[in-house]
């Protein structure tokens, strides 16, 4: 087997619909010397940006100047030489790892196939058509509008063409990003030359696990296209301490091998242990000669989802190697609107940042893409589980159309075979919110037709997964379960009372109610939530100042400007303003908006996630919306497009720590001290509760000896504020500090009133820059929300957006994600007071 990469030397040109002569443009004789050079992997937009034929779509309103691109026909052409002879027992395939989306492929003027799915590999047997010498490839991309049928009743937003196109649904716009409908060769192009036979697929599974051994099963699918009678597979499984090798004679198109691994080194999430990986290699041999090969990382582990616990309660708990876990993490959207433009380093940085924040699960949301290999590889290495949606989101889909359903079936088969061996892969989910939204709209009389798409999620997917990946849970939708698909008592839930003002819970057939008031959208509604597993919730925060300033035209960088407002794609009911009004007060300028929105998001996430973690084991997961951005906008993300973390990210490093010390308090109620232990062993420690005024005077202190069982949460004690608050001191003038004796357990600070009601003193803060990219800060008064800023992409601090008590000294380190020099001389330090 030999692979030849064909990414270089492509040309590109666009045409109006109906004005491209296919025979001429596909012909080897076509003169394309004046066509523009194309980026492959890439897309039309990225090539046009490179040649300065369109402005940067992310700056200002420039995306509106790029809408014409989706209405053109785009042709790619490339010439390549193939000097080898093709023997009688060989074949050559032309493989496109990704074509976006409606493409016709030509080789030497001959049409060899067409495609209609960006999510899967497209392979063409060109053995008979490939010339020994110069060859010409041409690929025509047709507009989405030419391939949609508008006879489906439609309730999804962002255009009626969207459900018909098996491409990233967020291309058509979403409530966090612009409409930029891409087209192009977005992944590698390859020739593969095979001899006698090829490996169609390899599946590796841990089928049994004990303390001493693991039973591993390898399933092989072989295409013996030359009918060879001397085929065998050599299977190797290796790590630093184990080297195993087996030989399996191949007598059929499907073969299986089961073997035992002694003293297996298990794959764990990062909060429970090391993410141990083995190297799996399979060589296909014909008459003793290697003719094809497969390599991947493999993790030995078992994973199941408990739906009913030992006391008979409904739960939704992932059990990893026999240990129940609390899923801590976020939702993942595409890292760029232009998928090919994102290099591997962007994925490595984002996944590592997630791990450093204590996340052990990411949900790949169903309106984007099945992610690139590097994403799953990094999740394997960082000990992060992946909740994998299939790519169907917030729409009805034409499940009555045979061509569409056949296309979807091929997609599912390809995606499942591609991803199923990753140890990080935890669950398959049929769609994002489709069941939930359809039922609500039907109940409210907005629609009167059946749930188009249900045949995909309720029939096609479970049937294919039962065959292709039976050992992994399939969940039809998110949210799903119970009397209302968003029922907190069964399955997973999306909590959008906070931000979107939905009044929950409700039952099937009940009126959908919303409350767009300060109280209705407040993050304090999280404490009403009794859900088993919360797979979406969150609130907006601005991108960082540097990110915004680079993408808002000069003269428009101010609060309330047209360009500033354009960064926000969820503009209904001023929900962000209402949230800030309740906690920080309304912002009056751009500086206040950045600070207030980030503080409100961070404190809101902390408030909700600490509540969910205290409910362990009844609640077993909280995946907030969202980790990252695809463009430099205002959204629910905690890391902006320039990979600059917001306040919410730095808060996550504390509220997602394996040991969480938290205070459950609302005015008028006792102060409850809780400890949540996500480790597999009991936690013993000495805790300290301190009450300070803003000058640093300790007003009250108590030390507690505690022990918390493994994977459990425990109420340690309760205090009455009236008993510990001195006379003449109000709740607006104090701060609570919870700390542990053991190193590595984050301390936790709490104010007892909303931020807008605090009586903060004037800040007295000093700092100095020390060696090894360290910043040393000293506070003489209580300092609220210390913000460190450097005007540079991909700069990350060890901590940021933190509070300091009077008399406290803190050391912070800074680094660049790509190890570039950090512009420490440009450091800015500020705070809210």
Secondary structure, DSSP 4 states (H G I P E B T S, - for coil): -EEEE--SS-EEEEEETT---HHHHHSTT---TTSEE--SS--HHHHHHHTTSS--TTSTTGGGGGGGGGGEEEEEEEEEEE-----TTEEEEEEES-EESEEEEEETTEEEEEEEBTTS-EEEE-TTT--SEEEEEEEEE--GGGG----S----SS-TTGGG-BS-GGGEEETTEEE----EE-S-EEEEEEES-EEEEEEEEEEEE-SSEEEEEEEEEEE-TT--S-EEEEEEEE-SS-EEEEEEEE-SSEEEEEEEEET--BB--TTTS-B--EEEEEEEEETTEEEEEEEEEE-B--EEEEEE-TTS-EEEEEEETTEE--EEEEEE--S-SSGGGS-HHHHHHHHHHHHHTT--EEEE-TTS-PPPHHHHHHHHHHT-EEEEE-S-BSS---TT-HHHHHHHHHHHHHHHHHHTT-TTEEEEE--BSHHHHHHHHHHTTS--S--TTHHIIIIIHHHHHHHH-TTSEEESSBSB-SSSTT-TTSSBEE--STTT-B-----TTSPP-B--SHHHH-GGGGGG---S-EEE----BPPPHHHHHTTS-TT--STT-HHHHHTBS--GGGHHHHHHHHHT----SHHHHHHHHHHHHHHHHHHHHHHHHHTTTT--EEEES-S--SSSSBBS-SB-TTS-B-HHHHHHHHHTSSEEEEEE--TTS-EEEEEEE-SSS-EEEEEEEEEEETTS-EEEEEEEEEEE-TTEEEEEEEE-HHHHSPTT--GGGEEEEEEESSTTS--EEEESS-GGG--PPPP-EEEEEETTTEEEEEESS-EEEEEEE-SSTTEEESS-SEEE-TT-EEEEEEEETT-PPP-GGG-EEE---
